[in-house]
Amino acid sequence: MKIVIVSIGKTNQNQIKDLIYDYYTRINFYHNLEMVELDRPKFSRNLSDREIVRNESELLMQKTTSSDFIILLDEKGKTFTTKDFTFNLQKWFCTGKKRLVFIIGGPFGFDKAFMSKINNCISLSKMTFSHQMAKLFFVEQLYRSFTIINNNPYHHE
């Protein structure tokens, strides 16, 4: 199963971009990871929040298929400990789907049509983070999970 992280908006801060890339290369030692950054809709300043959400959700739907297991990263999702996330990651690998797709959306959330396609919704924290920081925190946790699965010394408990 391939892992894909799809996010609305590009990472534009070089320090964060470098850290994300570092974890991306570490993860690829264990498992195939693809990261897709989608441009925000061009006319977003002229649109209502609802129209932005609809446009972003349409972009996200174009990047997913019915053969994907889709997990949304959202502040309203379920929170996990690292060990619980690792356990669930292993379960998600057994779904028989071709790709495990993690979605990091825009700041206004997702529309109902897109929400009906997701298989799970998780939260990194009850706190709110920028999408760039959320991506960084998530790839670190993904890497940490792979070190746990492979009994490598990174996670201490």
Backbone torsions as a table, in degrees:
resi	resn	phi	psi	omega
1	MET	NA	130.2	177.7
2	LYS	-85.7	143.6	175.2
3	ILE	-104.3	132.7	178.9
4	VAL	-129.5	132.9	172.0
5	ILE	-110.9	119.1	179.4
6	VAL	-112.5	129.0	-179.8
7	SER	-133.5	146.6	173.4
8	ILE	-86.4	126.6	179.4
9	GLY	93.9	142.4	-178.7
10	LYS	-93.3	151.6	174.6
11	THR	-80.6	116.7	-174.9
12	ASN	-110.7	-6.4	177.8
13	GLN	-91.6	119.3	-173.0
14	ASN	-59.2	-38.1	-179.4
15	GLN	-63.9	-43.1	179.1
16	ILE	-69.0	-42.5	178.6
17	LYS	-57.6	-43.3	179.4
18	ASP	-64.5	-41.3	178.9
19	LEU	-66.1	-42.9	177.8
20	ILE	-60.6	-44.2	179.8
21	TYR	-63.3	-38.0	177.7
22	ASP	-59.5	-47.7	179.0
23	TYR	-69.3	-34.7	176.1
24	TYR	-57.3	-47.1	-179.7
25	THR	-68.0	-35.8	177.2
26	ARG	-64.6	-43.6	179.9
27	ILE	-62.9	-41.0	-178.6
28	ASN	-64.6	-16.2	171.2
29	PHE	-64.2	-34.6	-177.4
30	TYR	-96.4	-38.0	-170.7
31	HIS	-155.5	150.2	-180.0
32	ASN	-70.8	119.5	179.6
33	LEU	-123.7	135.1	173.9
34	GLU	-120.5	137.0	176.5
35	MET	-118.3	127.9	-178.5
36	VAL	-121.1	120.5	176.0
37	GLU	-107.3	121.0	-179.0
38	LEU	-98.7	138.5	174.9
39	ASP	-66.5	143.0	172.1
40	ARG	-65.8	149.6	176.6
41	PRO	-54.2	137.9	-172.3
42	LYS	-63.2	-33.4	-175.2
43	PHE	-100.0	28.6	-173.0
44	SER	-61.5	-27.4	179.5
45	ARG	-70.1	-24.1	-178.5
46	ASN	-93.7	-1.9	-174.9
47	LEU	-107.1	155.7	173.7
48	SER	-73.9	164.1	177.3
49	ASP	-56.2	-41.0	-179.0
50	ARG	-63.5	-41.8	178.9
51	GLU	-67.9	-37.3	176.4
52	ILE	-62.1	-46.9	179.3
53	VAL	-59.0	-44.6	180.0
54	ARG	-62.8	-45.6	-179.9
55	ASN	-63.9	-44.4	179.1
56	GLU	-64.9	-40.7	179.0
57	SER	-63.9	-37.7	176.2
58	GLU	-63.4	-41.3	176.3
59	LEU	-60.5	-43.5	-179.8
60	LEU	-65.5	-40.0	179.4
61	MET	-63.5	-31.8	177.7
62	GLN	-67.8	-22.0	-177.8
63	LYS	-97.3	2.6	179.4
64	THR	-124.7	158.4	177.9
65	THR	-131.5	171.8	178.8
66	SER	-69.3	-15.7	178.6
67	SER	-90.9	8.7	178.2
68	ASP	-95.9	147.9	167.5
69	PHE	-99.8	112.2	-169.9
70	ILE	-105.3	126.6	178.1
71	ILE	-122.0	124.5	-179.0
72	LEU	-92.0	134.0	171.5
73	LEU	-96.9	112.7	-173.7
74	ASP	-148.1	144.8	-178.2
75	GLU	-62.0	-18.3	179.3
76	LYS	-90.7	-1.1	-177.3
77	GLY	-77.5	-179.7	179.9
78	LYS	-78.4	137.5	176.6
79	THR	-93.6	148.8	-179.2
80	PHE	-130.3	153.8	162.5
81	THR	-76.7	167.1	178.1
82	THR	-60.2	-43.2	179.5
83	LYS	-62.8	-41.9	178.6
84	ASP	-66.0	-40.2	177.1
85	PHE	-61.7	-43.7	179.1
86	THR	-60.8	-44.6	177.8
87	PHE	-59.1	-46.7	179.6
88	ASN	-66.8	-37.3	176.6
89	LEU	-57.3	-44.3	178.5
90	GLN	-64.1	-38.3	176.6
91	LYS	-64.8	-42.0	-178.5
92	TRP	-64.3	-30.7	176.6
93	PHE	-64.2	-22.8	-176.3
94	CYS	-94.1	12.6	-177.0
95	THR	-76.4	-15.9	-177.5
96	GLY	83.8	3.1	178.4
97	LYS	-81.2	159.7	-178.1
98	LYS	-77.7	-37.0	-176.5
99	ARG	-134.1	144.6	171.8
100	LEU	-104.1	110.4	-172.4
101	VAL	-111.2	119.4	174.6
102	PHE	-99.9	130.6	-175.3
103	ILE	-113.6	127.7	171.1
104	ILE	-114.3	110.1	-172.8
105	GLY	-89.3	-171.7	178.6
106	GLY	-79.5	179.1	-173.2
107	PRO	-71.1	-13.7	-175.9
108	PHE	-103.4	4.1	176.9
109	GLY	93.0	-152.7	-171.5
110	PHE	-133.1	153.2	177.5
111	ASP	-86.9	167.9	-174.8
112	LYS	-62.7	-36.3	-179.5
113	ALA	-61.6	-41.6	178.5
114	PHE	-72.0	-41.0	-179.2
115	MET	-59.3	-28.6	-179.8
116	SER	-71.4	-15.2	-178.7
117	LYS	-91.1	-14.8	-172.9
118	ILE	-79.8	153.5	178.4
119	ASN	-100.7	-23.5	-178.1
120	ASN	-159.4	158.8	179.1
121	CYS	-136.4	121.1	-179.1
122	ILE	-123.8	157.8	178.7
123	SER	-122.3	140.5	175.9
124	LEU	-78.2	-26.1	-176.0
125	SER	-171.9	163.8	172.3
126	LYS	-77.9	-12.3	176.7
127	MET	-81.7	160.7	176.9
128	THR	-100.5	134.1	178.2
129	PHE	-121.1	157.1	169.9
130	SER	-63.5	157.9	-178.8
131	HIS	-65.3	-31.2	177.2
132	GLN	-66.1	-43.8	179.4
133	MET	-69.3	-38.7	177.6
134	ALA	-58.9	-42.3	178.9
135	LYS	-62.6	-44.4	179.0
136	LEU	-62.1	-49.0	-179.6
137	PHE	-61.4	-38.7	-178.4
138	PHE	-68.3	-44.8	-179.3
139	VAL	-66.0	-31.8	175.8
140	GLU	-64.3	-44.4	179.9
141	GLN	-66.9	-36.5	176.4
142	LEU	-63.2	-45.3	176.6
143	TYR	-61.1	-45.2	179.6
144	ARG	-58.4	-41.5	179.4
145	SER	-62.4	-41.6	178.7
146	PHE	-66.3	-33.3	176.8
147	THR	-69.3	-34.5	177.0
148	ILE	-66.7	-48.2	-179.4
149	ILE	-57.9	-36.7	-176.6
150	ASN	-97.6	11.7	177.3
151	ASN	54.4	41.0	176.4
152	ASN	-98.5	148.7	-176.4
153	PRO	-79.8	91.9	173.8
154	TYR	-137.1	-48.5	-179.8
155	HIS	-87.4	131.8	178.1
156	HIS	-118.3	134.7	179.1
157	GLU	-142.6	NA	NA
